[in-house]
């Protein structure tokens, strides 16, 4: 049982920090010029819920894709129709180098082949035949080499190019695309070959507004070639551990920069000085950079900042008073720094804050007084702090709070009464050993909860009575060992559950599986270390959406699981 | 069938298809033609000429209109399309917003 209780979520490196939602928008080259596509998918795919009849256009697209080997050329079609066929072939994974021939000269605008299997240089001739029609191309994860990039030259209107995870593209390739001056977005994530010399090619791309060089380890010294790219708004050089303070100097001229991600680099307080004049900067990610509180001297001048990630840096209390100047901040991540309550005084006036992460900081009950007035807070992360039940009193007025993480704090059952009125809560992490059945009645009014983590709380069957009303719950974890079949019966009507973790409950038997079989939305189920057997497993056949099934340390064998023939199962234990 | 409940669709070759108005209205383009205010010839005479759509294709389209009405009323059968007609049919469907 000890192993289970020492679990801690969220320790992994999060490159994007608090901004993952925001940066994901830019991580992929969008095919937005064909707005009908998504609508089309819903009608063809989701046959069980067809609300309206498939259009003739959709039916025809479907036929052409099925019989694509019978069409030599599609170039007589208007380009929006051939685009629709192309997209559907990619989506249904039917396209290959041979069928691609039919699209020669089709004037396609979007070639979205990100993570598509088998894409290599032999595809490029047809792709370049789209000529000046081509606007966006995604080749991430492909086997393209520098040679392929010669072909792209002909597509002189292209705006958006993605070569993420293309290991064979090097400086030579970059040189080939240096003439594509209409490019506004270029992505080259995780490229081990591109060096500072090759980056000279980027200096010609004067319209570039987004550049992604995340995890490119050899680009030190190359950012100097970005100096003239005055339209650059978004730069991602996360996890480039070659990047030093010297690399920051050229950035000081990029006055239009709005987003800068330099996490896990060697940038220190000296490097941050170069950001001083970036008055449009709204997002700065410096997670895992060796910066101290002294960097706030420069950062506090950038009053436009909305998102700031300084987690896992070297901040200390001294110097943190400058935070008070960043009044526009909405998201602030200070997790895993050697800071204490003393810092919270300086956050008191940041009343636009919506998300605050203080994971593993030295925060005690009294410090939270300073957060009591931050009424816009939606997300508060207090995991692994010294916060106890008295501290929770200060949170009772945060009426917009949606996500609250109190795992590994010293809160007790009595303290939970302070959060019983936070009816906007959607996600609550109470992975705390001191929490027991006695605390749960305080939560019964929180019926909007979608995520509840009681991983190592001491919950028994009696406590599960309090969970019956959580009909919106999508994930639930109770792994304290006190749940038996009677407890599982109490949650059998939580039909929104997508994730259910009841591992470590050694008294759970096959009888529980009869209750679980009605939870047909489940995608992930963990019943490890229970008494479940292979014969009981038959009851899970109804869980058609299940992707992950964990039955470690049970009598269940891999064959038992395979015989269920669950259509979507991807990972299972034992395997 | 009352005359006012039908419309006449005329193919490139001059072949006339008389079909229910509510079937023809499955096409957004035809719906606009037949219902638009003003004195369009189509609105007045309740007939539409398609100089670029062949008889074979227009027939298939009429079949689709009726199939679509059935489908919407819960009779979910399959609509068969000959592969050799598909591309031409697509261009027509595109024009007809169908």
Contacts between the chains, C-beta under 8 A, distances in Angstrom:
chain1	res1	chain2	res2	distance
A	50	B	76	7.7
A	52	B	72	7.0
A	53	B	68	4.9
A	53	B	71	4.4
A	53	B	72	5.2
A	54	B	71	8.0
A	55	B	93	7.1
A	55	B	98	5.9
A	56	B	61	7.0
A	56	B	64	4.9
A	56	B	68	7.9
A	56	B	89	6.9
A	56	B	93	4.0
A	56	B	96	7.8
A	56	B	98	4.4
A	57	B	90	6.5
A	57	B	93	4.6
A	57	B	94	6.3
A	57	B	98	6.7
A	59	B	64	7.9
A	59	B	79	5.8
A	59	B	81	6.2
A	60	B	81	6.3
A	60	B	86	5.1
A	60	B	87	8.0
A	60	B	89	5.4
A	60	B	90	4.4
A	60	B	93	6.1
A	61	B	90	7.4
A	63	B	81	5.0
A	63	B	83	6.2
A	63	B	86	5.0
A	64	B	83	7.9
A	64	B	86	5.5
A	64	B	87	7.2
A	64	B	90	7.4
A	67	B	83	4.7
A	67	B	86	7.7
A	70	B	83	5.7
A	71	B	87	7.4
A	74	B	87	7.3
A	76	B	87	7.0
A	77	B	87	6.3
A	77	B	90	6.7
A	77	B	91	6.7
A	78	B	91	6.9
A	78	B	94	6.5
A	80	B	94	7.6
A	81	B	90	5.5
A	81	B	91	7.1
A	81	B	94	5.8
